[in-house]
Structure formats: C-alpha cells, structure tokens
Amino acid sequence: MVIKKSFASDNYSGVHQRILEKISEVNKGHVAAYGADEITEEAISCLKDIFGDVEVFFVLNGTGANVLALEGMKGRVSAVISPETAHIVQDETGAPSKITGMQLLTVPSIDGKLDLDLTKKWLTFQNNFHKPKAEIISISQTTEYGTVYSLEEIKNISKFAKEHNMLLHMDGARISNAAVALGCTFKEMTGDLGVDVLSFGGTKNGLMIGEALIFFNKELAKDFSWIRKQNLQLYSKMRFMSAQFIPYIKENIWFECASNANNAAQYLKESLEKIGIPITKEVLANAVFAIFPKDIIPKLQQHFHFYIWNETLSEVRLVTSFDSTKEDVDNFIKKIKELLGI
Ligand SMILES: Cc1ncc(COP(=O)(O)O)c(C=O)c1O
C-alpha cells in the first residue's frame, strides 16, 4: 500500500496512536451497551471537568452533532440564522432543514464569520407571522474559512442573541484548533460566553469516530436521549466511541494534535508566500486558502489531494492535520516549484 499524505481535509488523516490504543484497551469482556457503562461515565466526567456543569451526549458524526443540537434547541416555530458559508448551510445536504423542519436564514459573509449588522435584517419582522422567526444563531469555531472568532466577537454574538431572545449554537468541529490559536480553554470560548449548545469535534483532530454534544443550557438537554435515538445517532457499543475522549482530554492529546496542525498550516502559509503564492484568508488555525496558477492545479492534484475552493478565482483550500509534518509541506512546495519551473 502506498502511504500518501494530503492537504485535502483533516478527516483524510488517520487516528492518533494513543486513541487507537485506548479503543483496544477497552475491548475487554462485556459491558452495558448504549452508554450505560463505566467507560462512558468516565468520559463524560472528563468533559465535565473541562466544561463545568453541563450535559454530555456522544453522537456519531459532525453533521449529526449539528443537526441534533439544533433539534434539541428548536421551539415550535424556530428558524436558524447562520453565515451563508457555514457547514450546516453548504455541506450537510440540507439535513438540518430536513430533520429539524427549520428554515436556515443565511447572512452574507466574506471571512466565514457572522456579521451582526447584516444579521439584523432577519429580525425586522419577528412579529410578522408570514415570516420566519429567528430563534437560534449558529456559528462555527473555526469557520469554514479557517478563521477564528476572538473571545470578544463570540461575546458580542452571544449578547446579541440574548438581547433578541435567541439561543446560540457553536459548531466546534475544529474547536481544538481555535483553542490553540486563541490560547484559551474550551470553556472560556463557549459556556463562559453564553453558548447554549456546542458540537465538540474530535474526528478532525485525531479521533476515529464521534463527537460530543455539550449542553451548557441543561434545560435544552431534557428529552435529548430520546431525540438522539429517534434520529439514529445512538451508538450501541458506546464504550469504543466514548473511551477516545478520556486520553483526548486527560492526556492533552487535543492540544498536541491541534498545535501540530496549526503549526503546519503556518509553515505551509509561509512556504507558499516565499514562492510568491498569494494567501487569501487569515491563517490562524489549520486551513490555508491560496491562489494557485490554474494550469498547475490538475498536475499537482495527481500527487497531492486538495480541493479547489473557488474555480473562478483559482483559489484552493489546503488543510493540515494532526500528523502533518514539515517534510509533507516541503514535498508539496518542491512539487509546486517544479511545476512552476522555479
Ligand atoms: C465545520 C464543520 N462542521 C461539521 C462537519 C461535519 O462533520 P461530518 O463530516 O463528521 O458529518 C464538518 C466536516 O467537514 C465541518 O467542517
């Protein structure tokens, strides 16, 4: 088997060795299914240690986490506001609307973040029953463009949400990369600022499978066990999913993995700039957006996986992973230089 590394996405990467060991470690004997086991209890307690007084539910994937977070938050007539670039809008096949029945109200965004001034247009007709009633805001940390909300920005969005009687969801598929970039704890970025529900990702940062839903607003977690089961996100052999979160948190694997991915992205960005490749978005976490000469893209893709983000602009997205190395970046740059004849 040829071992390939790529910059396509952080879910192209494998699983951190220690996580695999932990999965293997809990593969002993029989334990209660569906999360009623001691391993899952320990994993939940690890998450409570870092998030405080919360309710925790493990689900199978990031889309499931987001959709079920919204399902858990919705009122009888809610609609959801989010940047038009958000994963829930662009890349979840309409599942948030299909499963929850809620309309997604999108706000134009250049950097992947929610602009509060532009958001206001959805609130001008909150009392008009012919119009969607915005009751939830959903933001992603990091964003689809790899940008990172500052604590101040999240605080402002949260304040805005509360002022307009809305709940706040955070898609944290890459929250570890954001925490490393900001040098803060998960809690400082979420519960402390008024986030109601967080999709806490791990798969993109060294885990094999699964995400955790963190309910800071515990009232919303009422009945969530039923919601998870009804929506097919309850994994029966739960210990293998939950066990991963124990070393991930206790042994700071989240930090080790996200730091490596972020550092690799910085190195990639600097290396591209050195050879005259324009970078289009701020690089704080593990994604680099750049303009590549059109003619080299297909040739480069024969050797490295990566996605074209904007065909017209010839803009590509490069994502580094927990296991990206300096050598991976150097090999990539070497190939680009070869194709450019420099
Ligand atoms: C920001 C963000 N949220 C959610 C997801 C969904 O994760 P999954 O593919 O596990 O459903 C992704 C996956 O790419 C993502 O980038």
The ligand as an ORCA input file, in Angstrom:
! r2SCAN-3c Opt
* xyz 0 1
  C     -17.158     22.902     10.339
  C     -17.690     21.505     10.149
  N     -18.773     21.125     10.839
  C     -19.289     19.896     10.710
  C     -18.718     18.958      9.868
  C     -19.422     17.651      9.689
  O     -18.705     16.542     10.069
  P     -19.059     15.102      9.499
  O     -18.475     15.031      8.138
  O     -18.415     14.192     10.501
  O     -20.520     14.922      9.476
  C     -17.591     19.303      9.134
  C     -16.972     18.327      8.223
  O     -16.274     18.636      7.302
  C     -17.073     20.625      9.264
  O     -16.018     21.037      8.546
*
